[in-house]
Amino acid sequence: GAGLTGAITALMMVQRGFRVTMFEKRPDLREEFKREEEEKAGQPSEFWGASLSATKRSINLALSTRGQEALRRVGLLDRIMAHAIPMTCRAMHAHDGTLSFQPYGKSGQHINSISRRLINTLLLDACEARDVRMHFHVKLVSMDTNAQLTLQRADGSRFTARGRIVLGCDGAYSGVRSSMLRVSRANFSRHYIEHGYKELTIPPTAAGEYALSPHTALHIWPRHEFMMIALPNPDKTFTATLFAPFATLDALRSNAAVEDFFKAEFPDAVPVIPQLGEQYFAEAAGSLVTIRMAPWNLRDKALLLGDAAHAVVPFFGQGMNAGFEDALAFDEMLAAHGNDFSRAVPEFAEVRQRAGDAIATLSYENYVEMRSHTASAMFLLRKKVEGVLHALLGSSWIPRYAMVAFTRIPYDEVVARSRRQDAIVGAVTWAGIAAAAAGLAWGAAKLLKRSRL
Ligand SMILES: Cc1cc2nc3c(=O)[nH]c(=O)nc-3n(C[C@H](O)[C@H](O)[C@H](O)COP(=O)(O)OP(=O)(O)OC[C@H]3O[C@@H](n4cnc5c(N)ncnc54)[C@H](O)[C@@H]3O)c2cc1C
C-alpha cells in the first residue's frame, strides 16, 4: 500500500539499506490529485464542499509528536511542518455561540493541522527520489504461507512476487491480513461504531480571512450524542466534520432538514457553511471501524503495520501518528537486532500490538470525552486540577492527552498511568469540592448566627 504508513515504512527500509518494492491498487494519488485540480477548475468556484474523488478521505489530519518523530527520521519533518497550522487549544462552541478554550498542553505545546494529500505526496516524492520501486494499479490478490504474493494488474493479468519480508501497510481492509488469517491461527476483530461522519468545508470570508476565530484552534461543537469539529487549512478554509449516529445522519433527507438540524444544533456555524444541504449530500457518510489482530506477524515472513494492524476511530487524532510510529518503532527494533528479521519481527509484533490495542481503547474513550465531557463543568474542573498537578510534579505527572500527543510513552503505558492518575485527580477534585462546600457551610452558619444576634 502506498498510503501514509506504506510510504514512510518504505523510506525507513531504504534508509536501512534494503531494496523496497511497493504495490498499490489505486492510481498514483499525485496523478489523481492533479486530475482533480483540473476537473475542479471547471466547477463553480463557490462550490467548496464538492469532493470529486471516491478515494478522498479526511482532508486534513492532526499531526503530533509520534508522527513528527517518524518524519524527522526520514528527513521530511521540516518540509512538512512548513505547511502545518499549529492548533494550541480546543475552542468549544456552546449552543448560544459562546466560546471557551482548553489548551492542549503547556505553553508552547500544540498539535498540527496538515493536509493528508500534501503529506502523502511528499512521502511518495521522497520514495521516488530514493529509488523505491513503486507499482500503481497493482492489487494484492493473496499471499501464501511462504509470503509469496499473487498480484493483479489493472488489465486483469496476474503475476507472483516474493521478497525477504512482506510489510502489509494496506489499510483497514488489508489483503495481507486476510491472507494471514487464512493460513494461520491469528485472532481478529472488527468493530463498527454506530456513528458515521460527514465532511463540510467552511470557506474564507469575503475579505479572504478564516471564518472561525482563532484559526489556531481545533473547533468543537460538543452535543453529547454527536459533535462537529473543524480543523484549519492553509488556504484559509476549515474542514468541518460532523460525527453522529447513522440514525441521525440518515434521518436528514432534504436540504431543508439539514439546515433546520444545523440551525437547532450548531446555530453559529450556519452562517459560515454555504450550500449546507448540497455539501451534506455530496458524499455518503463515512463509517468508523476499530480493527484488532493478534499476532501482527506471520513468522518473520510478513508483518502488518498501520491501519492494517490497528485501525482506530479518529477521536484522538492518532491513526496516522500511530502508523508512523509503527514504522519508526520497527526501524528501531531492526537497529537493535542488526537487521535480523527473525528476532526483530516477532518482538516488534508482540510489543507493538499491546500499544495498538491501547490506542484503540484510548481513541474510543476520547470520543466520549470530546462529544460529551468537554461540555461539562466537572470535566473542566478536573482538567484544571490535572494542569496544576502537571505544573507541580513535572514529568512524573503528565495528563493523558499530553502523554498521547506530546510524548512517545508507549500507548499501553499511557493507559496504565492515566488510570492511576484518574483515580487521584478524582479524589483531589472531590476533596476540593468537599472543602469548598464545608467552607461555604461554615460561612453561611456564621452569617446566620450573626443575623440572629
Ligand atoms: C475522518 C477521519 C479523520 C482522521 N483524522 C486523523 C488525524 O487527525 N490524525 C491521525 O493521525 N489520523 C487520523 N485518521 C486516521 C488516518 O487517516 C489513518 O490512520 C491512516 O490513513 C492510515 O494509513 P495507512 O497507510 O495505514 O492506511 P491507508 O491510508 O488506508 O492506506 C492503505 C493503502 O493500501 C492500499 N491497498 C489496500 N488494499 C490493497 C491491496 N489489496 N493491494 C494493494 N494496495 C492496497 C490502499 O489503496 C491505500 O493506498 C483519520 C481517519 C478518518 C477516517
The ligand as a Gaussian input file, in Angstrom:
#p B3LYP/6-31G(d) Opt

LIG

0 1
 C      -12.428000      11.016000       9.474000
 C      -11.024000      10.603000       9.806000
 C      -10.182000      11.509000      10.430000
 C       -8.876000      11.142000      10.773000
 N       -8.090000      12.043000      11.417000
 C       -6.847000      11.694000      11.795000
 C       -6.000000      12.628000      12.462000
 O       -6.386000      13.775000      12.717000
 N       -4.745000      12.231000      12.829000
 C       -4.292000      10.970000      12.580000
 O       -3.156000      10.662000      12.972000
 N       -5.062000      10.063000      11.928000
 C       -6.317000      10.388000      11.529000
 N       -7.096000       9.489000      10.857000
 C       -6.580000       8.124000      10.629000
 C       -5.715000       8.032000       9.387000
 O       -6.425000       8.509000       8.277000
 C       -5.319000       6.583000       9.153000
 O       -4.860000       6.006000      10.344000
 C       -4.225000       6.490000       8.098000
 O       -4.703000       6.932000       6.861000
 C       -3.747000       5.043000       7.970000
 O       -2.774000       4.976000       6.990000
 P       -2.390000       3.572000       6.344000
 O       -1.352000       3.872000       5.342000
 O       -2.099000       2.594000       7.425000
 O       -3.735000       3.068000       5.635000
 P       -4.452000       3.715000       4.363000
 O       -4.386000       5.189000       4.420000
 O       -5.799000       3.088000       4.290000
 O       -3.567000       3.230000       3.131000
 C       -3.579000       1.893000       2.699000
 C       -3.160000       1.843000       1.243000
 O       -3.135000       0.476000       0.821000
 C       -3.775000       0.353000      -0.435000
 N       -4.329000      -1.009000      -0.557000
 C       -5.372000      -1.541000       0.123000
 N       -5.589000      -2.806000      -0.252000
 C       -4.666000      -3.098000      -1.201000
 C       -4.394000      -4.263000      -1.989000
 N       -5.125000      -5.376000      -1.871000
 N       -3.373000      -4.209000      -2.864000
 C       -2.613000      -3.074000      -2.994000
 N       -2.848000      -1.946000      -2.292000
 C       -3.857000      -1.957000      -1.401000
 C       -4.857000       1.417000      -0.388000
 O       -5.295000       1.764000      -1.676000
 C       -4.150000       2.557000       0.328000
 O       -3.458000       3.397000      -0.540000
 C       -8.407000       9.834000      10.481000
 C       -9.249000       8.923000       9.830000
 C      -10.543000       9.303000       9.493000
 C      -11.428000       8.301000       8.808000

